[in-house]
């Protein structure tokens, strides 16, 4: 026996979020896999409420026992026990619950004080959610001059004004879930694949419930159009290639289903990510000097049931999007002497100035150093406030440049260790361990490591900082299928590190639709969902 969803038709539902005062409906499923009719005793408890009884189950059959109670602050889980007196069989199960405060008690005071919130939402789903949050807003048909502008579901292409131009003029913009065609128009590679769990890429969003939301997503059809009886594979157009897909059977519990791939160009900070190798970021923040666009592909609006998890997510997005924007950027300098370093920066659109000596950098500048450059010991430069990014250096070279690093070289077959620093170091914000791993060891060798096995490390010293990444795009051979994905992630890593250091990166996104957000040209096998259900 086990605890399941509501009986009889939705016993596979596994949503766990309920607000205080809501009615919780679950069920106990009991199977009799013996050859005789059995009487099973059952009991359940949830906070102060409980129930017990007996049920007779025929051979090879099942019984569904309804469980119904009111959620309270003390309700942490449902526990259930099962017993067959005739055979001595016993079983138990536990289902954890996420009990949220009522909307009146919810801590949404921050978003209720947003001074100017404008909404363009022809479908009306975002309007309903904003009203439930008690947020004051104005519906608009023209771009506001300032404040926070929310673009509702599937509304980007319907807006009677240029949304990107509004963002370029300094309006903070939140774009809620859009269809695949709109993402394509904006320059994103994407997948239509329902994810029922996501992960926080930044700590501010770590407390959100991002698993198995209540109700069904309605952004994409629940079933594909292909005729299964013809024996054909389901297919889709992915970046001009006709690639296979697994079949789709319902949208229950989906958190996000139209997934933008993480760009490698531009300051796109992943906020929530998921999918194959954490390659997709359904929520990300695009930043330029004094500008911000918050892109959310969470399936928030027009679900078949209002999901309290979705309401909480929207509140967090609005709060986060309305914070002050950046006011200054550091100049990026590249130390002359390494052509591959120049190619790496050019590929992702980094704007830099070449210098012949490390001492040309002044406090606040970002200095990029690679193999073959002659920098000498940069310890004093760091202490004076220079921010240094070192790419692809061997351990011996690292220790000459910055002796305190104590780097080591390793055998070519060794994979890097899990890097717990990513969760706490601000300069690694938005970087995941998936960004600094690789899938296949061929051609990967002699990479410097820190603390035994890490390939990414930051040292704060005096007024400055020095960051070492012993991988970059040149680490991975783009002609090797298994490494193209890792090369692309390494390109994004360079962009992310320079942006986190305060440098200006590619800024073509707000200059009009059709921006090139990726440094490589896609190939058919770059599509990780071509054959498998990950």
C-alpha positions in Angstrom: 0.0 0.0 0.0 1.0 3.6 -0.5 -0.2 7.2 -0.4 -1.4 8.4 -3.8 -3.3 11.3 -5.4 -7.0 11.8 -5.3 -9.1 8.8 -6.1 -10.2 7.4 -8.6 -8.9 9.2 -11.7 -5.9 11.2 -10.5 -4.1 8.8 -8.2 -0.8 9.6 -10.0 -0.9 13.2 -8.9 2.0 14.0 -6.5 1.6 17.7 -5.8 2.5 18.5 -2.2 1.9 22.3 -1.8 -1.2 23.5 -0.1 -2.1 26.7 1.7 -3.3 26.8 5.3 -7.1 26.2 5.4 -7.2 24.4 2.0 -8.7 21.0 1.8 -6.2 18.3 1.0 -7.3 15.3 -1.0 -5.2 12.2 -1.3 -5.9 8.4 -1.2 -4.4 5.2 0.1 -3.9 2.6 -2.7 -3.9 -1.1 -1.5 -3.0 -3.9 -3.9 -3.8 -7.6 -3.3 -1.2 -9.6 -5.2 -2.2 -12.9 -3.4 -4.5 -15.7 -4.6 -7.0 -15.1 -1.9 -9.3 -12.4 -0.8 -7.7 -10.4 2.0 -9.0 -7.9 4.6 -6.5 -5.1 5.1 -6.4 -2.7 8.0 -5.4 0.8 7.2 -4.7 4.0 9.2 -3.5 7.5 8.3 -2.5 10.6 10.2 -1.8 14.2 9.1 -1.2 16.8 11.8 -4.1 16.6 14.2 -6.4 14.7 11.8 -6.4 11.0 11.2 -8.5 8.1 10.0 -8.5 4.3 10.1 -10.6 1.3 8.9 -10.6 -2.0 7.1 -11.1 -2.9 3.4 -11.6 -6.2 1.7 -9.6 -6.6 -1.5 -10.2 -9.5 -4.0 -7.3 -11.4 -5.5 -5.4 -9.4 -8.1 -7.5 -6.2 -7.4 -6.9 -2.9 -5.7 -8.7 -0.7 -3.2 -8.7 3.1 -3.1 -9.3 4.7 0.3 -10.0 8.5 0.2 -8.0 10.7 2.5 -9.4 14.2 3.1 -8.4 16.8 5.7 -7.8 20.5 6.2 -4.2 21.8 5.9 -2.8 23.5 9.0 0.6 25.0 10.0 1.2 21.8 12.0 0.6 19.5 9.0 4.1 18.5 7.9 3.4 15.1 6.3 0.9 12.3 5.8 1.8 9.0 7.3 0.0 5.7 6.6 0.2 2.1 7.8 -1.3 -1.1 6.4 -1.7 -4.5 8.0 -3.1 -7.9 7.0 -4.0 -9.8 10.2 -4.4 -13.1 8.3 -0.9 -13.1 6.9 1.0 -10.8 9.2 1.9 -8.5 6.3 2.7 -4.9 7.2 3.6 -1.8 5.2 3.9 1.9 5.8 4.4 5.1 3.7 5.0 8.8 4.3 4.2 11.8 2.0 5.8 15.1 2.9 3.7 18.2 2.5 4.7 21.8 1.8 2.2 23.9 3.7 2.2 27.6 2.6 0.7 30.5 4.5 -2.7 31.8 3.3 -2.5 34.6 0.7 -3.5 37.1 3.4 -0.7 35.9 5.6 1.9 35.4 2.8 5.0 37.6 3.0 4.3 39.6 -0.2 4.6 43.1 1.3 7.6 43.8 -0.9 5.7 43.4 -4.2 2.7 45.2 -2.9 4.9 48.3 -2.6 6.1 48.3 -6.2 5.5 51.9 -7.2 4.5 51.5 -10.8 3.6 48.1 -12.3 2.2 48.0 -15.8 0.6 44.9 -17.4 0.0 43.9 -21.0 -2.0 40.6 -20.9 -4.5 39.8 -23.6 -5.1 36.3 -22.3 -5.8 37.5 -18.8 -4.0 34.7 -16.9 -1.3 37.0 -15.4 -4.0 39.5 -14.4 -5.7 36.8 -12.3 -2.5 35.9 -10.6 -1.6 39.5 -9.8 -5.0 40.1 -8.3 -4.6 37.1 -6.1 -1.3 38.6 -4.8 -3.0 41.9 -4.1 -0.6 43.8 -6.4 -1.7 47.2 -7.7 -1.2 47.4 -11.5 -2.3 49.3 -14.6 -3.2 47.6 -17.8 -1.5 49.3 -20.7 -1.5 49.3 -24.5 1.5 51.6 -24.8 5.0 51.2 -23.3 5.3 53.0 -20.0 8.2 55.4 -19.5 9.4 53.8 -16.3 8.6 51.3 -13.6 8.1 47.5 -14.0 6.3 46.2 -17.1 4.9 42.7 -17.1 4.2 41.0 -20.4 1.6 38.2 -20.0 1.5 34.7 -21.5 1.8 34.7 -25.3 1.6 38.5 -25.3 5.1 39.4 -26.5 4.3 39.2 -30.2 0.8 40.8 -29.7 2.1 43.9 -28.0 1.2 47.1 -29.9 4.6 48.5 -28.8 8.3 47.3 -29.0 8.9 45.5 -25.7 12.7 45.3 -26.3 12.8 49.0 -27.1 11.0 49.7 -23.8 13.6 47.7 -21.9 16.4 49.5 -23.8 14.9 52.8 -22.6 15.3 51.7 -19.0 11.9 50.1 -18.2 12.3 46.9 -16.1 10.5 44.2 -18.0 9.2 40.8 -16.9 8.2 38.5 -19.8 6.1 35.6 -18.7 5.8 32.3 -20.6 5.7 32.6 -24.4 5.3 30.0 -27.2 8.2 28.4 -29.0 7.9 30.7 -32.0 8.4 33.8 -29.9 11.5 32.3 -28.2 12.9 31.5 -31.7 12.2 35.0 -32.8 14.1 36.4 -29.8 17.1 34.3 -30.8 16.9 31.4 -28.3 17.4 27.7 -29.0 14.7 25.8 -27.2 13.0 22.5 -26.4 9.3 21.7 -26.0 9.7 19.1 -23.3 7.7 19.1 -20.1 9.8 19.4 -16.9 8.2 18.5 -13.6 11.1 19.7 -11.5 13.6 22.5 -11.7 16.5 23.6 -9.6 17.5 27.1 -8.2 20.7 28.5 -9.8 20.8 31.4 -7.3 20.2 31.2 -3.6 17.3 33.7 -3.5 15.1 31.2 -5.3 16.1 28.1 -3.4 13.1 28.0 -1.1 10.5 27.9 -4.0 8.6 24.6 -4.6 9.7 23.7 -8.1 8.4 20.1 -8.3 5.1 18.7 -9.6 2.9 21.7 -9.6 -0.8 21.4 -9.1 -2.9 21.2 -12.3 -1.9 20.9 -15.9 0.0 23.2 -18.1 -1.9 24.5 -21.1 1.0 26.2 -23.0 1.5 23.2 -25.4 -0.9 20.4 -26.5 -1.1 17.4 -24.2 -0.6 15.0 -27.1 1.5 15.2 -30.3 -0.2 15.2 -33.7 1.6 12.2 -35.2 -0.5 9.1 -35.8 0.9 6.3 -33.7 -0.9 3.7 -35.7 1.3 4.5 -38.7 4.4 3.4 -36.7 6.1 6.7 -37.3 8.4 8.4 -34.8 7.2 11.7 -33.4 9.4 14.4 -35.0 10.0 18.1 -34.6 12.0 20.9 -36.3 15.0 21.7 -34.2 17.3 24.4 -35.6 16.4 23.3 -39.1 16.9 19.6 -38.5 14.0 17.1 -38.4 14.8 15.3 -35.2 12.9 12.5 -33.4 11.0 13.0 -30.2 9.4 10.7 -27.6 5.7 10.7 -27.3 3.9 13.1 -25.0 1.0 11.9 -22.9 -0.4 14.7 -20.8 0.8 17.9 -19.1 0.0 17.1 -15.5 2.3 18.6 -12.9 4.5 20.3 -15.5 6.5 23.3 -14.1 7.9 24.5 -17.5 7.5 23.0 -21.0 9.0 25.5 -23.5 12.6 25.6 -22.4 15.2 28.2 -23.6 18.7 26.9 -23.8 21.2 28.9 -21.8 22.8 31.5 -24.1 26.5 31.7 -24.4 26.5 35.4 -25.4 25.1 38.2 -23.3 24.6 38.7 -19.6 21.9 36.1 -19.1 22.0 35.0 -15.5 20.2 31.6 -15.0 17.8 31.8 -12.1 16.2 28.4 -12.4 17.5 25.6 -14.5 16.8 22.0 -15.4 16.6 19.5 -18.2 19.4 17.5 -19.8 22.6 18.4 -17.9 21.0 21.6 -16.5 21.4 23.0 -20.0 18.1 24.9 -20.0 17.1 28.0 -18.0 13.3 28.5 -17.8 13.9 31.6 -15.7 16.8 33.9 -16.4 17.7 37.6 -16.0 19.2 39.6 -18.8 21.2 42.7 -17.7 22.9 45.6 -19.3 24.1 48.9 -17.8 20.9 50.4 -16.3 18.6 47.8 -18.0 16.9 44.5 -17.1 14.7 41.9 -18.7 13.4 39.0 -16.6 12.4 36.1 -18.8 10.2 33.4 -17.1 9.1 30.3 -19.0 7.5 28.9 -15.9 4.0 27.7 -16.7 2.3 30.2 -14.3 -0.7 31.4 -16.2 -3.9 29.6 -17.2 -3.2 26.2 -15.6 -6.2 23.9 -15.2 -6.0 24.6 -11.5 -4.3 27.5 -9.7 -1.1 26.2 -8.3 0.0 27.9 -5.0 3.6 27.1 -6.0 3.1 29.2 -9.2 1.7 32.1 -7.3 4.7 32.1 -4.9 7.1 31.9 -7.8 5.5 34.9 -9.5 5.7 36.9 -6.3 9.4 36.1 -6.0 10.0 37.0 -9.7 8.4 40.4 -9.3 10.2 41.2 -6.1 13.6 40.2 -7.7 12.9 42.0 -11.0 12.1 45.3 -9.3 15.4 45.7 -7.4 17.8 48.5 -8.5 19.7 47.9 -11.8 23.5 48.1 -12.2 25.0 51.6 -12.7 28.6 50.9 -13.7 30.8 48.4 -15.6 34.5 47.6 -15.4 36.8 47.8 -18.5 38.0 44.4 -19.7 41.7 44.2 -20.7 43.3 41.3 -22.4 47.0 40.7 -21.9 48.6 40.2 -25.3 50.4 36.9 -26.2 47.8 34.3 -26.6 45.7 34.1 -29.9 43.4 31.4 -28.6 42.4 33.7 -25.7 41.5 36.4 -28.2 39.4 33.9 -30.2 37.6 32.8 -27.0 36.6 36.4 -26.1 35.7 37.3 -29.7 33.5 34.2 -30.0 31.2 35.3 -27.2 31.2 39.1 -28.0 33.3 40.3 -25.1 34.4 43.9 -25.5 38.1 44.3 -24.5 41.2 46.3 -25.0 44.6 44.6 -25.5 47.5 45.6 -23.3 51.1 44.6 -23.4 51.8 44.5 -19.7 49.8 43.5 -16.7 50.8 46.7 -14.9 48.7 48.6 -17.5 45.6 47.5 -15.5 44.4 49.8 -12.8 42.1 49.3 -9.8 38.6 48.2 -10.9 39.8 46.9 -14.3 39.3 43.2 -15.3 42.5 41.7 -16.7 42.3 38.4 -18.7 45.4 36.3 -18.8 46.1 33.1 -20.7 48.9 30.7 -21.6 51.9 32.3 -23.2 51.4 35.7 -21.7 54.1 37.4 -19.7 52.4 38.8 -16.6 54.9 37.9 -13.8 53.7 37.7 -10.2 50.3 39.6 -10.1 49.8 39.4 -6.3 50.4 43.1 -5.7 48.1 44.1 -8.6 45.3 42.1 -7.1 45.9 43.7 -3.7 45.6 47.1 -5.3 42.1 46.3 -6.7 42.7 44.8 -10.1 40.3 41.9 -10.9 42.1 39.1 -12.8 40.6 36.2 -14.8 43.1 33.5 -15.8 42.1 30.9 -18.4 43.6 27.5 -19.3 46.8 28.0 -17.3 48.9 25.0 -16.2 49.5 24.5 -12.5 53.1 25.5 -12.7 52.2 28.8 -14.5 49.5 29.5 -12.0 51.9 29.3 -9.1 54.3 31.7 -10.8 51.5 34.2 -11.4 49.9 33.8 -7.9 52.0 31.6 -5.5 49.2 31.5 -2.9 47.0 29.5 -5.4 49.0 26.3 -4.8 47.7 24.7 -7.9 48.6 21.2 -9.1 48.5 19.4 -12.5 46.7 16.1 -12.9 46.5 13.1 -15.3 44.5 13.6 -18.4 41.9 11.0 -17.6 40.8 12.6 -14.3 37.4 14.4 -14.1 37.1 17.4 -11.8 35.7 17.2 -8.3 32.3 18.5 -7.3 32.8 22.2 -6.5 30.9 23.3 -3.4 32.3 26.8 -3.8 29.8 27.6 -6.5 27.0 27.9 -4.0 28.8 30.5 -1.8 31.2 32.5 -4.0 29.4 35.5 -5.6 31.8 35.5 -8.5 30.5 32.0 -9.5 26.9 33.1 -9.3 24.8 31.3 -11.9 27.5 28.7 -12.6 26.6 25.1 -11.9 28.8 22.0 -11.6 27.4 20.9 -15.0 29.1 23.9 -16.6 32.6 22.7 -15.5 32.3 19.0 -16.1 32.6 17.1 -19.4 31.0 14.0 -20.8 33.9 12.3 -22.5 37.6 12.3 -21.5 39.1 12.3 -25.0 41.7 15.1 -25.6 41.2 16.5 -22.1 44.5 16.4 -20.2 46.9 18.2 -17.8 44.4 20.6 -16.4 45.4 22.4 -13.3 43.4 21.7 -10.1 42.8 23.4 -6.8 42.1 21.9 -3.4 42.8 18.4 -4.9 40.4 18.4 -7.9 38.6 21.7 -8.7 39.0 23.5 -12.0 37.5 26.8 -10.9 38.7 28.8 -7.9 38.6 32.4 -6.7 41.0 34.2 -4.3 40.1 37.5 -2.7 43.2 39.4 -1.8 43.3 43.0 -0.6 41.0 45.2 -2.7 41.0 42.8 -5.7 40.3 39.2 -6.7 41.9 36.6 -9.0 39.8 33.9 -10.6 41.2 30.8 -12.2 39.3 28.7 -14.7 41.5 25.9 -16.1 38.9 25.2 -18.8 37.7 27.4 -21.6 36.3 26.8 -25.0 39.7 25.8 -26.3 39.7 22.8 -23.9 37.1 21.0 -25.9 37.3 19.9 -29.6 34.2 21.1 -31.4 34.6 18.4 -34.0 34.1 15.7 -31.3 30.3 15.1 -30.9 30.5 14.2 -27.2 32.5 17.4 -26.4 30.5 20.0 -28.4 28.1 20.4 -25.6 30.9 21.0 -23.1 32.6 23.5 -25.4 29.4 25.5 -25.6 29.1 25.4 -21.8 32.7 26.6 -21.5 31.8 29.6 -23.8 29.0 30.5 -21.5 31.3 30.1 -18.5 33.6 32.8 -19.9 30.7 35.2 -20.4 29.3 34.5 -16.9 32.7 35.0 -15.1 33.4 38.3 -16.8 29.8 39.5 -16.2 30.1 38.5 -12.5 33.4 40.4 -12.3 31.5 43.5 -13.5 32.6 43.5 -17.1 30.5 44.4 -20.1 29.6 41.5 -22.4 27.7 41.1 -25.6 24.8 43.6 -25.7 22.9 42.7 -29.0 19.8 41.2 -27.3 17.9 44.5 -26.8 18.8 45.8 -30.3 16.0 43.9 -32.0 14.7 40.4 -32.4 16.9 37.8 -34.1 20.0 38.4 -31.9 22.6 35.7 -32.1 22.8 34.4 -28.6 25.1 31.4 -29.2 28.7 31.4 -30.3 28.5 28.1 -32.2 26.6 26.8 -35.2 24.2 24.0 -34.2 24.5 20.5 -35.6 21.8 17.8 -35.6 23.5 15.8 -32.8 23.6 18.9 -30.5 20.0 18.2 -29.7 20.1 16.1 -26.5 16.4 15.1 -26.8 16.8 13.6 -30.3 16.5 10.0 -29.1 16.0 9.8 -25.4 13.6 10.7 -22.6 16.0 12.3 -20.1 
